[in-house]
Structure formats: C-alpha cells, structure tokens
Amino acid sequence: MLRASLSSAVKMRQRSTASAATPESLRHRQARIAIDLAISNVFGVDAVCLWSGTRGVRDIAEARQVAMYLAHVCCRMSLTEVGTMFGRDRTTVAHACLKVEYRRDDPNFDRALDVLSWALPTLVLRDPAHERMNMLRDIEDQEWL
C-alpha cells in the first residue's frame, strides 16, 4: 500500500514539474497568491489554514468556500482546476460555489464579494513583464534636471 502511494506521489510530482513552465501554471500560481492574500486579509484567516486538507472550523471552511468561488468565477478556472489547487474534488468546489451564491443575499457579504471579484482578476491577469517595460519607459520619458 505504501509503495503504491509513493509511486503515485512521484508521478504527480513529475507531472507538476513538467507543466511548471507553462503560462497556465503561472496564472494558477498567481491566482493562488492573490486569493491567499485577499481571503486572509478580508476574512482574517491564516493562509496555512486556508490550504489545509482538513475542514477546520466554520470560519475557515467558509473562507475556503469563498476562495474556491473566486478562483472559479473571477480567475476563470474550471471546477477541476480549482479542486486540484485546493486539494479537493470538483463536486466539493461546485458545492462551495452554490453555498457562496446563496450567501450573496446578505448585502454586506455581496459587497465584499463584489470588491474581491473586481480586485482578483486585476492581480492575477496582469503581466509583470509588461508593467516593468511601462515603468522603464516612464522613467526614460522623465526630464532629468
């Protein structure tokens, strides 16, 4: 049993390192960092608890559900991609998205989600190389005394 799980872990690691250089994996890493930062600040949840394999207490589970919802809706990730990122099944992600949609009836929660859904794509979909080029161009355009 141990040998089978070890070989599957090695295969997963090989797959993840083989696809680590793709633009899609870069976008997923950026999404994870942005979601981690946003959810931990808004909900006051420790980032380590957000990505843990166990459910945790209610506050952590709800924050994780919102993170899954934002990854699916705002970052345009499929349910399977979100499930893989969080170490969950796609049906768990679908359930989390449904629970968050039901909670949107609360105006305060809806407003917080609107702000997060506006900010996350901006953080995830930006191109750092393009921003550096613009910054260098702005510096060159400055008139120096």
Protein Blocks (a to p, Z undefined) as FASTA:
>chain_A
ZZmmmmmmmmmmmmmmmmmmpmklmmmmmmmmmmmmmmmmmnopafklmmpmblbjmklm
mmmmmmmmmmmmmnopafklmmmmnopafklmmmmmmmmmmmmmpmklmmmmmmmmmmmm
mmmmpcfklmmmmmmmmmmmpccZZ
